Amino acid sequence: MWAMLAVSIQMLSGPNVWVVTNEGTFESAQACEAALSEAVPRTLSEDLRLAWEAGELKYVCLKVRGTEPAPN
């Protein structure tokens, strides 16, 4: 399963990452990337669009890890 995330990093407060929940999850990386290219920048608010155009905000697809613990 794949999810779309928004990522920004502020110098003093560090990373800010959130799942774009209104897009849901995807069965493959290709499906997530297709939804990403369809939604961005068309669905962004003016502030988010300006941040995206300036390179201050990125949208990425990330594979969702299962519930089993990660190996050490």
TIDOVEX-80845 format. One record per atom (N, C-alpha, C, O): residue number from 0; atom name; x, y, z; residue in three letters. Coordinates in Angstrom, 1 decimal, padded with zeros to 4 digits. Layout:
REM residues N
- num atomo c1 c2 c3 residuo
- NUM CA X Y Z ALA .
...
***
This chain:
REM residues 72
- num atomo c1 c2 c3 residuo
- 0 N 000.8 -001.2 000.0 MET .
- 0 CA 000.0 000.0 000.0 MET .
- 0 C 000.9 001.2 000.0 MET .
- 0 O 002.0 001.2 000.6 MET .
- 1 N 000.5 002.3 -000.7 TRP .
- 1 CA 001.2 003.5 -000.8 TRP .
- 1 C 000.4 004.7 -000.4 TRP .
- 1 O -000.9 004.7 -000.5 TRP .
- 2 N 001.0 005.7 000.1 ALA .
- 2 CA 000.3 006.9 000.6 ALA .
- 2 C 001.1 008.2 000.0 ALA .
- 2 O 002.3 008.1 -000.2 ALA .
- 3 N 000.3 009.3 -000.1 MET .
- 3 CA 000.9 010.5 -000.6 MET .
- 3 C 001.2 011.4 000.7 MET .
- 3 O 000.3 011.5 001.5 MET .
- 4 N 002.4 011.9 000.7 LEU .
- 4 CA 002.8 012.8 001.8 LEU .
- 4 C 003.2 014.1 001.3 LEU .
- 4 O 003.8 014.3 000.2 LEU .
- 5 N 003.0 015.2 002.2 ALA .
- 5 CA 003.5 016.5 001.9 ALA .
- 5 C 004.7 016.7 002.9 ALA .
- 5 O 004.6 016.3 004.1 ALA .
- 6 N 005.8 017.3 002.4 VAL .
- 6 CA 007.0 017.5 003.2 VAL .
- 6 C 007.5 018.9 003.1 VAL .
- 6 O 007.6 019.4 001.9 VAL .
- 7 N 007.8 019.5 004.2 SER .
- 7 CA 008.5 020.8 004.2 SER .
- 7 C 009.5 020.7 005.4 SER .
- 7 O 009.2 020.0 006.4 SER .
- 8 N 010.5 021.5 005.3 ILE .
- 8 CA 011.5 021.6 006.4 ILE .
- 8 C 011.7 023.1 006.7 ILE .
- 8 O 012.1 023.9 005.8 ILE .
- 9 N 011.5 023.4 008.0 GLN .
- 9 CA 011.8 024.8 008.4 GLN .
- 9 C 013.1 024.8 009.2 GLN .
- 9 O 013.4 023.8 009.9 GLN .
- 10 N 013.9 025.8 009.0 MET .
- 10 CA 015.2 025.8 009.6 MET .
- 10 C 015.2 025.7 011.1 MET .
- 10 O 016.0 024.9 011.6 MET .
- 11 N 014.3 026.3 011.8 LEU .
- 11 CA 014.4 026.3 013.2 LEU .
- 11 C 013.5 025.2 013.9 LEU .
- 11 O 013.8 024.8 014.9 LEU .
- 12 N 012.4 024.9 013.2 SER .
- 12 CA 011.5 023.9 013.8 SER .
- 12 C 011.6 022.5 013.2 SER .
- 12 O 011.0 021.6 013.7 SER .
- 13 N 012.4 022.3 012.2 GLY .
- 13 CA 012.6 021.0 011.6 GLY .
- 13 C 011.6 020.5 010.6 GLY .
- 13 O 010.8 021.4 010.1 GLY .
- 14 N 011.5 019.2 010.4 PRO .
- 14 CA 010.6 018.7 009.3 PRO .
- 14 C 009.1 018.8 009.7 PRO .
- 14 O 008.8 018.7 010.9 PRO .
- 15 N 008.3 019.0 008.7 ASN .
- 15 CA 006.9 019.0 008.9 ASN .
- 15 C 006.4 018.1 007.8 ASN .
- 15 O 006.5 018.4 006.6 ASN .
- 16 N 005.8 017.0 008.2 VAL .
- 16 CA 005.3 016.0 007.2 VAL .
- 16 C 003.9 015.6 007.6 VAL .
- 16 O 003.6 015.4 008.7 VAL .
- 17 N 003.0 015.5 006.6 TRP .
- 17 CA 001.6 015.0 006.8 TRP .
- 17 C 001.1 014.2 005.7 TRP .
- 17 O 001.5 014.4 004.5 TRP .
- 18 N 000.3 013.3 006.0 VAL .
- 18 CA -000.3 012.4 005.0 VAL .
- 18 C -001.4 013.2 004.3 VAL .
- 18 O -002.2 013.8 005.0 VAL .
- 19 N -001.5 013.1 003.0 VAL .
- 19 CA -002.6 013.8 002.3 VAL .
- 19 C -003.8 012.8 002.3 VAL .
- 19 O -004.0 012.0 001.3 VAL .
- 20 N -004.6 012.8 003.3 THR .
- 20 CA -005.6 011.8 003.6 THR .
- 20 C -006.7 011.9 002.6 THR .
- 20 O -007.4 010.9 002.3 THR .
- 21 N -007.0 013.1 002.0 ASN .
- 21 CA -008.2 013.1 001.1 ASN .
- 21 C -007.9 012.4 -000.2 ASN .
- 21 O -008.8 012.2 -001.0 ASN .
- 22 N -006.6 012.0 -000.5 GLU .
- 22 CA -006.3 011.2 -001.7 GLU .
- 22 C -006.4 009.7 -001.4 GLU .
- 22 O -006.4 009.0 -002.3 GLU .
- 23 N -006.4 009.3 -000.1 GLY .
- 23 CA -006.5 007.9 000.2 GLY .
- 23 C -005.2 007.2 000.0 GLY .
- 23 O -004.1 007.8 000.0 GLY .
- 24 N -005.2 005.9 -000.1 THR .
- 24 CA -004.1 005.0 -000.3 THR .
- 24 C -004.1 004.4 -001.6 THR .
- 24 O -005.2 004.4 -002.3 THR .
- 25 N -003.0 003.8 -002.1 PHE .
- 25 CA -002.9 003.3 -003.4 PHE .
- 25 C -002.3 001.9 -003.4 PHE .
- 25 O -001.5 001.6 -002.5 PHE .
- 26 N -002.6 001.1 -004.3 GLU .
- 26 CA -002.1 -000.3 -004.4 GLU .
- 26 C -000.7 -000.3 -004.9 GLU .
- 26 O 000.0 -001.3 -004.7 GLU .
- 27 N -000.3 000.7 -005.7 SER .
- 27 CA 001.1 000.7 -006.3 SER .
- 27 C 001.7 002.0 -006.3 SER .
- 27 O 001.0 003.1 -006.2 SER .
- 28 N 003.0 002.1 -006.5 ALA .
- 28 CA 003.7 003.4 -006.6 ALA .
- 28 C 003.2 004.1 -007.8 ALA .
- 28 O 003.1 005.3 -007.8 ALA .
- 29 N 003.0 003.4 -008.9 GLN .
- 29 CA 002.5 004.0 -010.2 GLN .
- 29 C 001.2 004.7 -010.0 GLN .
- 29 O 001.0 005.8 -010.5 GLN .
- 30 N 000.3 004.1 -009.3 ALA .
- 30 CA -001.1 004.7 -009.0 ALA .
- 30 C -000.9 005.9 -008.1 ALA .
- 30 O -001.6 006.9 -008.4 ALA .
- 31 N -000.1 005.9 -007.2 CYS .
- 31 CA 000.2 007.0 -006.3 CYS .
- 31 C 000.8 008.2 -007.1 CYS .
- 31 O 000.3 009.3 -006.9 CYS .
- 32 N 001.8 007.9 -007.9 GLU .
- 32 CA 002.4 008.9 -008.7 GLU .
- 32 C 001.4 009.5 -009.7 GLU .
- 32 O 001.5 010.8 -009.9 GLU .
- 33 N 000.6 008.7 -010.3 ALA .
- 33 CA -000.4 009.2 -011.2 ALA .
- 33 C -001.4 010.2 -010.5 ALA .
- 33 O -001.8 011.2 -011.0 ALA .
- 34 N -001.9 009.8 -009.3 ALA .
- 34 CA -002.7 010.7 -008.5 ALA .
- 34 C -002.0 011.9 -008.1 ALA .
- 34 O -002.6 013.0 -008.1 ALA .
- 35 N -000.8 011.8 -007.8 LEU .
- 35 CA 000.0 013.0 -007.4 LEU .
- 35 C 000.1 014.0 -008.5 LEU .
- 35 O -000.1 015.2 -008.3 LEU .
- 36 N 000.5 013.5 -009.7 SER .
- 36 CA 000.6 014.4 -010.8 SER .
- 36 C -000.8 015.0 -011.2 SER .
- 36 O -000.8 016.1 -011.8 SER .
- 37 N -001.9 014.3 -011.0 GLU .
- 37 CA -003.2 014.8 -011.2 GLU .
- 37 C -003.6 015.9 -010.2 GLU .
- 37 O -004.2 016.9 -010.6 GLU .
- 38 N -003.2 015.7 -009.0 ALA .
- 38 CA -003.7 016.6 -007.9 ALA .
- 38 C -002.8 017.9 -007.7 ALA .
- 38 O -003.4 018.9 -007.3 ALA .
- 39 N -001.5 017.7 -007.9 VAL .
- 39 CA -000.6 018.9 -007.7 VAL .
- 39 C -000.2 019.5 -009.0 VAL .
- 39 O 000.3 018.8 -009.9 VAL .
- 40 N -000.4 020.8 -009.2 PRO .
- 40 CA -000.8 021.8 -008.3 PRO .
- 40 C -002.3 022.2 -008.3 PRO .
- 40 O -002.7 023.1 -007.6 PRO .
- 41 N -003.0 021.5 -009.1 ARG .
- 41 CA -004.4 021.8 -009.3 ARG .
- 41 C -005.3 022.0 -008.1 ARG .
- 41 O -006.1 022.9 -008.0 ARG .
- 42 N -005.1 021.2 -007.1 THR .
- 42 CA -006.0 021.2 -005.9 THR .
- 42 C -005.4 022.0 -004.7 THR .
- 42 O -006.0 022.0 -003.7 THR .
- 43 N -004.2 022.6 -004.9 LEU .
- 43 CA -003.5 023.3 -003.8 LEU .
- 43 C -004.2 024.7 -003.5 LEU .
- 43 O -004.6 025.3 -004.5 LEU .
- 44 N -004.2 025.0 -002.3 SER .
- 44 CA -004.6 026.4 -001.9 SER .
- 44 C -003.6 027.4 -002.4 SER .
- 44 O -002.5 026.9 -002.8 SER .
- 45 N -003.8 028.6 -002.5 GLU .
- 45 CA -002.9 029.6 -003.0 GLU .
- 45 C -001.6 029.6 -002.2 GLU .
- 45 O -000.5 029.6 -002.8 GLU .
- 46 N -001.6 029.5 -000.9 ASP .
- 46 CA -000.4 029.5 -000.1 ASP .
- 46 C 000.4 028.2 -000.4 ASP .
- 46 O 001.6 028.3 -000.5 ASP .
- 47 N -000.3 027.1 -000.4 LEU .
- 47 CA 000.5 025.8 -000.7 LEU .
- 47 C 001.0 025.8 -002.1 LEU .
- 47 O 002.1 025.3 -002.3 LEU .
- 48 N 000.3 026.3 -003.1 ARG .
- 48 CA 000.8 026.4 -004.4 ARG .
- 48 C 002.0 027.2 -004.5 ARG .
- 48 O 003.0 026.9 -005.2 ARG .
- 49 N 002.0 028.4 -003.9 LEU .
- 49 CA 003.2 029.3 -003.9 LEU .
- 49 C 004.4 028.6 -003.2 LEU .
- 49 O 005.5 028.7 -003.8 LEU .
- 50 N 004.2 027.9 -002.1 ALA .
- 50 CA 005.3 027.1 -001.5 ALA .
- 50 C 005.8 026.0 -002.4 ALA .
- 50 O 007.0 025.8 -002.5 ALA .
- 51 N 004.9 025.3 -003.1 TRP .
- 51 CA 005.3 024.3 -004.0 TRP .
- 51 C 006.1 024.8 -005.2 TRP .
- 51 O 007.1 024.2 -005.5 TRP .
- 52 N 005.6 025.9 -005.7 GLU .
- 52 CA 006.3 026.5 -006.9 GLU .
- 52 C 007.7 027.0 -006.5 GLU .
- 52 O 008.6 027.0 -007.3 GLU .
- 53 N 007.9 027.5 -005.2 ALA .
- 53 CA 009.1 028.0 -004.7 ALA .
- 53 C 010.1 026.8 -004.3 ALA .
- 53 O 011.2 027.1 -004.0 ALA .
- 54 N 009.6 025.6 -004.3 GLY .
- 54 CA 010.4 024.4 -003.9 GLY .
- 54 C 010.4 024.2 -002.4 GLY .
- 54 O 011.3 023.5 -001.9 GLY .
- 55 N 009.6 025.0 -001.7 GLU .
- 55 CA 009.6 024.9 -000.2 GLU .
- 55 C 008.7 023.7 000.3 GLU .
- 55 O 008.7 023.4 001.5 GLU .
- 56 N 007.9 023.1 -000.6 LEU .
- 56 CA 007.0 022.1 -000.3 LEU .
- 56 C 007.1 021.0 -001.3 LEU .
- 56 O 007.0 021.3 -002.5 LEU .
- 57 N 007.2 019.8 -001.0 LYS .
- 57 CA 007.3 018.7 -001.9 LYS .
- 57 C 006.2 017.7 -001.5 LYS .
- 57 O 005.8 017.5 -000.4 LYS .
- 58 N 005.7 017.0 -002.6 TYR .
- 58 CA 004.7 015.9 -002.4 TYR .
- 58 C 005.4 014.6 -002.9 TYR .
- 58 O 006.0 014.6 -004.0 TYR .
- 59 N 005.3 013.6 -002.1 VAL .
- 59 CA 006.0 012.3 -002.4 VAL .
- 59 C 005.1 011.2 -002.1 VAL .
- 59 O 004.1 011.3 -001.3 VAL .
- 60 N 005.3 010.0 -002.8 CYS .
- 60 CA 004.6 008.8 -002.5 CYS .
- 60 C 005.6 007.9 -001.7 CYS .
- 60 O 006.8 007.8 -002.0 CYS .
- 61 N 005.0 007.3 -000.6 LEU .
- 61 CA 005.8 006.5 000.3 LEU .
- 61 C 005.1 005.2 000.5 LEU .
- 61 O 003.9 005.2 000.8 LEU .
- 62 N 005.8 004.1 000.5 LYS .
- 62 CA 005.2 002.8 000.8 LYS .
- 62 C 004.9 002.7 002.3 LYS .
- 62 O 005.7 003.1 003.1 LYS .
- 63 N 003.7 002.3 002.6 VAL .
- 63 CA 003.3 002.1 004.0 VAL .
- 63 C 003.8 000.8 004.5 VAL .
- 63 O 003.6 -000.3 003.9 VAL .
- 64 N 004.4 000.8 005.6 ARG .
- 64 CA 005.0 -000.4 006.3 ARG .
- 64 C 003.9 -001.1 007.0 ARG .
- 64 O 002.9 -000.5 007.5 ARG .
- 65 N 004.0 -002.4 007.0 GLY .
- 65 CA 003.0 -003.3 007.7 GLY .
- 65 C 003.1 -003.1 009.2 GLY .
- 65 O 003.9 -002.3 009.7 GLY .
- 66 N 002.3 -003.8 009.9 THR .
- 66 CA 002.3 -003.6 011.4 THR .
- 66 C 003.3 -004.5 012.1 THR .
- 66 O 003.4 -004.3 013.3 THR .
- 67 N 004.0 -005.4 011.4 GLU .
- 67 CA 005.0 -006.2 012.1 GLU .
- 67 C 006.2 -005.3 012.5 GLU .
- 67 O 006.5 -004.3 011.8 GLU .
- 68 N 006.9 -005.6 013.6 PRO .
- 68 CA 008.0 -004.8 014.0 PRO .
- 68 C 009.1 -004.9 013.0 PRO .
- 68 O 009.4 -005.9 012.4 PRO .
- 69 N 009.9 -003.8 012.9 ALA .
- 69 CA 011.0 -003.8 012.0 ALA .
- 69 C 012.2 -004.5 012.7 ALA .
- 69 O 012.3 -004.5 013.9 ALA .
- 70 N 013.0 -005.2 011.8 PRO .
- 70 CA 014.2 -005.9 012.4 PRO .
- 70 C 015.2 -004.9 012.9 PRO .
- 70 O 015.3 -003.8 012.4 PRO .
- 71 N 015.9 -005.3 014.0 ASN .
- 71 CA 016.9 -004.4 014.6 ASN .
- 71 C 018.2 -004.5 013.8 ASN .
- 71 O 019.2 -003.8 014.1 ASN .
***
